[in-house]
């Protein structure tokens, strides 16, 4: 009865998951998942134009459903739940009014995609990102991208805001401020109605919004005003200070306490991004690369200020003080497409068959649904089983993993995927195998960049859905990196990491490192590189680099 519990709330691209965790040993008593219904229907998105938006109701409904779900399943009393921490995808900003409410919750904006959350994979702001990069190089002052790897991405905060306000005058005029997803959900939980006083996430601000203490927070108005006067005014309605996720954002509001069946004494920690929380849940240490592998990847490392010094790591997604473990510098890289690349191929080959089944008059309605569900559930498994049987020595097809653009090294969201060396014998498993190899080659490029920049990598930890489920991907990854890869035991590492932050914010553990030590779930598998595969993949990797250079040259 003296046990203390915390909740980690993990918002992914397709669903939100809550986990209820015992702070003494990291045991997960209950987990509950909520799939976003509007997102699943494809509402407010246009993949052809790279527009991906989500309605905040998907997230608020999921918040209530998942937390109620873990409380119901566990039987834990409300007084034993001491804290909650939220992690989300990012950069995923949304416009809000003077009280911090999403514009999409207003009747006049209820169906307007520009009033919704612009999720991480939205690449409509390529032009705006290019403008920011050009200005950073030429305006005659500080290069505000230098702690962001030197290249600002269309996936990030300012580029997305600039694109939306140029496209939609009504949203521009109504948007008092903008909030990252992790900040918005946290503010909802504490009932904050003043976005100006709310404690914003250091992780989100530092990696995506050009925030840095050395220039007093966000970039100055003189720089922002080069793009639109709105941004100059907006700066006054954003923030100066930022906070790490071991700190308290506030207490659970009366409204949400009643909705969830929790106490108003429940501590709400400052929000963060999913990959950074995942690195904590995956037991990150110095010189360890944590690969959070899902629809995309985030590759996270930490290092001490004394070791990094004044070094600027080029082409990554930022180096931010305290974004992972307070007191250390968090380094982020990643790929815009990982599991999404394989899902694209699945949909490419399955969608016509599903449409034929749906139109068929020979199959009953129930049988159609069962058959479609079976195909969708089994196709990746079947492709993986067939692909893993193909000898690595037969790998001739080379693919590029840029179907959703390139995040790192050297962000370029205008890039596209490509495949070469196809012939009449190239069947679906061989293309699938080439795509698997491509996402692993992309990961190798990130490792190479860190090492080129003087960052030592002694170990690799894998976590996320792909790491847990795909022997094919993980063995290929180990072979291509020529390094063992440890797989975190927890199937909800980001949620577990968020729970660890919550335990520190609540004062149960004195530091994030102490929470990791007490609440770790350990590792359950290690993939060792297969010696015979390493040399073959080294040759294919060099071909991947040459192919990538050729394709990139054609986009200039």
BELVENWO-V579923 format. One record per pair of residues at least 24 apart in sequence whose C-alpha atoms are under 7 Angstrom apart, sorted by sequence separation. I is the first residue (numbers start at 1). J is the second residue. D is the distance in whole Angstrom. If there is no record, write none. Layout:
# BELVENWO-V579923
i=I j=J d=D
i=I j=J d=D
This chain:
# BELVENWO-V579923
i=93 j=117 d=6
i=94 j=118 d=6
i=129 j=153 d=6
i=217 j=241 d=7
i=245 j=269 d=6
i=276 j=300 d=7
i=304 j=328 d=5
i=305 j=329 d=6
i=397 j=421 d=5
i=460 j=484 d=7
i=461 j=485 d=5
i=462 j=486 d=6
i=463 j=487 d=6
i=92 j=117 d=6
i=93 j=118 d=6
i=129 j=154 d=5
i=245 j=270 d=5
i=303 j=328 d=6
i=304 j=329 d=6
i=396 j=421 d=7
i=397 j=422 d=6
i=460 j=485 d=5
i=461 j=486 d=5
i=462 j=487 d=5
i=463 j=488 d=6
i=92 j=118 d=5
i=244 j=270 d=7
i=245 j=271 d=6
i=302 j=328 d=6
i=303 j=329 d=5
i=460 j=486 d=6
i=461 j=487 d=6
i=462 j=488 d=6
i=92 j=119 d=4
i=243 j=270 d=7
i=245 j=272 d=6
i=302 j=329 d=5
i=303 j=330 d=7
i=461 j=488 d=7
i=464 j=491 d=7
i=34 j=62 d=5
i=91 j=119 d=7
i=92 j=120 d=5
i=126 j=154 d=5
i=302 j=330 d=5
i=90 j=119 d=7
i=91 j=120 d=5
i=125 j=154 d=5
i=301 j=330 d=6
i=302 j=331 d=6
i=90 j=120 d=5
i=129 j=159 d=5
i=301 j=331 d=5
i=463 j=493 d=7
i=34 j=65 d=7
i=89 j=120 d=6
i=123 j=154 d=6
i=128 j=159 d=5
i=300 j=331 d=6
i=301 j=332 d=7
i=490 j=521 d=6
i=34 j=66 d=6
i=123 j=155 d=6
i=300 j=332 d=5
i=489 j=521 d=6
i=33 j=66 d=6
i=122 j=155 d=6
i=299 j=332 d=6
i=300 j=333 d=7
i=489 j=522 d=6
i=32 j=66 d=5
i=121 j=155 d=6
i=125 j=159 d=6
i=128 j=162 d=7
i=298 j=332 d=7
i=299 j=333 d=5
i=346 j=380 d=7
i=401 j=435 d=7
i=488 j=522 d=6
i=489 j=523 d=5
i=120 j=155 d=6
i=125 j=160 d=6
i=128 j=163 d=6
i=298 j=333 d=6
i=299 j=334 d=5
i=399 j=434 d=6
i=488 j=523 d=4
i=489 j=524 d=5
i=298 j=334 d=4
i=398 j=434 d=6
i=399 j=435 d=6
i=409 j=445 d=7
i=440 j=476 d=7
i=444 j=480 d=7
i=487 j=523 d=6
i=488 j=524 d=6
i=32 j=69 d=6
i=297 j=334 d=5
i=298 j=335 d=7
i=397 j=434 d=6
i=401 j=438 d=5
i=409 j=446 d=6
i=436 j=473 d=6
i=440 j=477 d=5
i=444 j=481 d=6
i=486 j=523 d=6
i=487 j=524 d=6
i=32 j=70 d=6
i=125 j=163 d=5
i=297 j=335 d=5
i=400 j=438 d=5
i=401 j=439 d=5
i=408 j=446 d=7
i=487 j=525 d=5
i=31 j=70 d=6
i=296 j=335 d=6
i=297 j=336 d=7
i=399 j=438 d=5
i=437 j=476 d=7
i=441 j=480 d=7
i=486 j=525 d=6
i=487 j=526 d=6
i=30 j=70 d=5
i=202 j=242 d=5
i=296 j=336 d=5
i=409 j=449 d=7
i=440 j=480 d=7
i=486 j=526 d=4
i=196 j=237 d=6
i=201 j=242 d=6
i=202 j=243 d=5
i=296 j=337 d=5
i=297 j=338 d=6
i=401 j=442 d=7
i=485 j=526 d=6
i=486 j=527 d=7
i=196 j=238 d=6
i=200 j=242 d=5
i=201 j=243 d=5
i=202 j=244 d=5
i=295 j=337 d=6
i=296 j=338 d=5
i=387 j=429 d=5
i=484 j=526 d=7
i=485 j=527 d=5
i=30 j=73 d=6
i=196 j=239 d=6
i=199 j=242 d=6
i=200 j=243 d=6
i=201 j=244 d=6
i=295 j=338 d=5
i=296 j=339 d=6
i=386 j=429 d=6
i=387 j=430 d=6
i=484 j=527 d=5
i=485 j=528 d=7
i=30 j=74 d=6
i=199 j=243 d=6
i=280 j=324 d=7
i=294 j=338 d=7
i=295 j=339 d=4
i=296 j=340 d=7
i=484 j=528 d=5
i=29 j=74 d=6
i=294 j=339 d=5
i=295 j=340 d=5
i=387 j=432 d=7
i=483 j=528 d=7
i=484 j=529 d=6
i=16 j=62 d=6
i=383 j=429 d=5
i=387 j=433 d=5
i=483 j=529 d=6
i=277 j=324 d=7
i=482 j=529 d=6
i=18 j=66 d=5
i=276 j=324 d=5
i=17 j=66 d=6
i=18 j=67 d=6
i=55 j=104 d=7
i=383 j=432 d=7
i=478 j=527 d=6
i=20 j=70 d=6
i=114 j=164 d=6
i=199 j=249 d=6
i=478 j=528 d=6
i=479 j=529 d=4
i=19 j=70 d=7
i=157 j=208 d=6
i=158 j=209 d=6
i=478 j=529 d=5
i=479 j=530 d=6
i=18 j=70 d=7
i=156 j=208 d=5
i=157 j=209 d=5
i=475 j=527 d=6
i=482 j=534 d=6
i=156 j=209 d=7
i=474 j=527 d=7
i=479 j=533 d=6
i=480 j=534 d=6
i=479 j=534 d=5
i=115 j=171 d=6
i=114 j=171 d=7
i=177 j=234 d=7
i=480 j=537 d=6
i=480 j=538 d=7
i=148 j=207 d=6
i=53 j=113 d=6
i=56 j=116 d=7
i=177 j=237 d=6
i=190 j=250 d=6
i=341 j=401 d=7
i=55 j=116 d=5
i=56 j=117 d=7
i=177 j=238 d=6
i=190 j=251 d=6
i=54 j=116 d=6
i=55 j=117 d=6
i=190 j=252 d=5
i=191 j=253 d=5
i=341 j=403 d=7
i=53 j=116 d=6
i=54 j=117 d=5
i=189 j=252 d=6
i=190 j=253 d=5
i=53 j=117 d=5
i=54 j=118 d=7
i=91 j=155 d=6
i=93 j=157 d=6
i=189 j=253 d=6
i=337 j=401 d=7
i=53 j=118 d=5
i=54 j=119 d=7
i=91 j=156 d=5
i=145 j=210 d=7
i=337 j=402 d=7
i=52 j=118 d=6
i=53 j=119 d=6
i=91 j=157 d=6
i=144 j=210 d=6
i=337 j=403 d=7
i=52 j=119 d=6
i=189 j=256 d=6
i=337 j=404 d=5
i=204 j=272 d=7
i=336 j=404 d=6
i=44 j=113 d=5
i=52 j=121 d=7
i=201 j=270 d=6
i=203 j=272 d=6
i=204 j=273 d=7
i=336 j=405 d=6
i=52 j=122 d=5
i=201 j=271 d=6
i=203 j=273 d=7
i=336 j=406 d=6
i=51 j=122 d=5
i=199 j=270 d=7
i=201 j=272 d=6
i=335 j=406 d=6
i=336 j=407 d=5
i=50 j=122 d=6
i=51 j=123 d=6
i=335 j=407 d=5
i=50 j=123 d=5
i=51 j=124 d=6
i=334 j=407 d=6
i=335 j=408 d=6
i=50 j=124 d=6
i=334 j=408 d=6
i=5 j=80 d=6
i=6 j=81 d=5
i=49 j=124 d=7
i=144 j=219 d=7
i=333 j=408 d=6
i=4 j=80 d=5
i=5 j=81 d=5
i=6 j=82 d=6
i=7 j=83 d=6
i=8 j=84 d=6
i=9 j=85 d=6
i=10 j=86 d=6
i=11 j=87 d=6
i=12 j=88 d=6
i=13 j=89 d=7
i=3 j=80 d=7
i=4 j=81 d=6
i=5 j=82 d=6
i=6 j=83 d=5
i=7 j=84 d=5
i=8 j=85 d=5
i=9 j=86 d=5
i=10 j=87 d=5
i=11 j=88 d=4
i=12 j=89 d=6
i=97 j=174 d=7
i=4 j=82 d=7
i=6 j=84 d=6
i=7 j=85 d=7
i=8 j=86 d=6
i=9 j=87 d=6
i=10 j=88 d=6
i=11 j=89 d=6
i=97 j=175 d=6
i=98 j=176 d=6
i=244 j=322 d=6
i=96 j=175 d=5
i=97 j=176 d=5
i=244 j=323 d=7
i=95 j=175 d=5
i=96 j=176 d=6
i=97 j=177 d=6
i=96 j=177 d=5
i=95 j=177 d=6
i=96 j=178 d=6
i=244 j=326 d=7
i=95 j=178 d=4
i=96 j=179 d=7
i=94 j=178 d=5
i=95 j=179 d=7
i=186 j=270 d=7
i=388 j=472 d=6
i=93 j=178 d=6
i=94 j=179 d=6
i=186 j=271 d=6
i=93 j=179 d=5
i=94 j=180 d=6
i=93 j=180 d=4
i=92 j=180 d=6
i=93 j=181 d=6
i=183 j=271 d=6
i=384 j=472 d=6
i=91 j=180 d=7
i=92 j=181 d=6
i=182 j=271 d=5
i=182 j=272 d=6
i=182 j=273 d=7
i=316 j=408 d=6
i=88 j=181 d=6
i=100 j=193 d=6
i=315 j=408 d=6
i=316 j=409 d=6
i=342 j=435 d=7
i=88 j=182 d=5
i=99 j=193 d=4
i=100 j=194 d=6
i=315 j=409 d=5
i=316 j=410 d=7
i=87 j=182 d=6
i=99 j=194 d=5
i=100 j=195 d=5
i=315 j=410 d=4
i=86 j=182 d=6
i=98 j=194 d=7
i=99 j=195 d=7
i=315 j=411 d=7
i=86 j=186 d=7
i=441 j=541 d=6
i=338 j=439 d=6
i=207 j=317 d=6
i=207 j=318 d=5
i=91 j=204 d=7
i=207 j=320 d=7
i=206 j=320 d=6
i=91 j=208 d=6
i=203 j=323 d=4
i=202 j=323 d=6
i=339 j=466 d=7
i=415 j=552 d=7
i=313 j=453 d=6
i=415 j=555 d=7
i=392 j=533 d=7
i=393 j=536 d=7
i=398 j=544 d=6
i=400 j=548 d=7
i=149 j=313 d=6
i=150 j=314 d=6
i=151 j=315 d=6
i=147 j=312 d=7
i=149 j=314 d=4
i=150 j=315 d=6
i=146 j=312 d=7
i=149 j=315 d=4
i=149 j=316 d=4
i=148 j=316 d=7
i=149 j=317 d=6
i=289 j=457 d=6
i=148 j=317 d=5
i=149 j=318 d=5
i=287 j=456 d=6
i=288 j=457 d=6
i=148 j=318 d=4
i=287 j=457 d=5
i=288 j=458 d=6
i=289 j=459 d=6
i=290 j=460 d=6
i=291 j=461 d=6
i=292 j=462 d=6
i=293 j=463 d=6
i=294 j=464 d=6
i=147 j=318 d=5
i=148 j=319 d=7
i=287 j=458 d=6
i=288 j=459 d=5
i=289 j=460 d=5
i=290 j=461 d=5
i=291 j=462 d=5
i=292 j=463 d=5
i=293 j=464 d=5
i=294 j=465 d=6
i=147 j=319 d=6
i=287 j=459 d=7
i=288 j=460 d=6
i=289 j=461 d=6
i=290 j=462 d=6
i=291 j=463 d=6
i=292 j=464 d=6
i=293 j=465 d=7
i=294 j=466 d=6
i=293 j=466 d=6
i=293 j=467 d=6
i=282 j=463 d=7
i=78 j=261 d=7
i=83 j=266 d=5
i=84 j=267 d=6
i=85 j=268 d=6
i=90 j=273 d=6
i=78 j=262 d=5
i=79 j=263 d=6
i=82 j=266 d=5
i=83 j=267 d=4
i=84 j=268 d=5
i=85 j=269 d=5
i=87 j=271 d=6
i=88 j=272 d=7
i=89 j=273 d=6
i=78 j=263 d=6
i=81 j=266 d=7
i=82 j=267 d=6
i=83 j=268 d=6
i=84 j=269 d=6
i=85 j=270 d=7
i=86 j=271 d=5
i=87 j=272 d=5
i=88 j=273 d=5
i=89 j=274 d=6
i=85 j=271 d=6
i=86 j=272 d=7
i=87 j=273 d=5
i=88 j=274 d=5
i=87 j=274 d=5
i=325 j=512 d=6
i=87 j=277 d=7
i=68 j=260 d=6
i=67 j=260 d=7
i=64 j=260 d=6
i=282 j=488 d=6
i=282 j=493 d=6
i=281 j=493 d=5
i=281 j=494 d=6
i=278 j=493 d=5
i=281 j=496 d=5
i=278 j=494 d=4
i=281 j=497 d=4
i=277 j=494 d=5
i=280 j=497 d=5
i=275 j=494 d=6
i=278 j=497 d=5
i=274 j=494 d=5
i=277 j=497 d=5
i=277 j=498 d=5
i=269 j=502 d=6
i=283 j=516 d=6
i=269 j=505 d=6
i=280 j=516 d=7
i=283 j=520 d=7
i=267 j=506 d=6
i=281 j=520 d=7
i=246 j=501 d=5
i=245 j=501 d=6
i=246 j=502 d=7
i=248 j=505 d=5
i=153 j=411 d=6
i=246 j=504 d=5
i=247 j=505 d=5
i=151 j=410 d=7
i=154 j=413 d=7
i=246 j=505 d=5
i=151 j=411 d=6
i=10 j=274 d=7
i=246 j=512 d=7
i=126 j=413 d=7
i=126 j=414 d=7
i=123 j=413 d=7
i=87 j=498 d=6
i=86 j=498 d=6
i=85 j=498 d=5
i=85 j=499 d=6
i=84 j=499 d=7
i=85 j=501 d=7
i=85 j=502 d=5
i=84 j=502 d=5
i=83 j=502 d=5
i=83 j=503 d=7
i=83 j=506 d=6
i=82 j=506 d=6
i=19 j=495 d=6
i=18 j=495 d=7
i=21 j=499 d=7
i=23 j=503 d=7
i=10 j=494 d=6
i=10 j=495 d=5
i=9 j=495 d=6
i=8 j=495 d=5
i=8 j=496 d=6
i=9 j=498 d=7
i=8 j=498 d=5
i=8 j=499 d=4
i=7 j=499 d=5
i=26 j=518 d=7
i=6 j=499 d=6
i=25 j=518 d=6
i=26 j=519 d=4
i=24 j=518 d=6
i=25 j=519 d=5
i=26 j=520 d=6
i=24 j=519 d=7
i=26 j=521 d=6
i=6 j=502 d=6
i=23 j=519 d=6
i=6 j=503 d=6
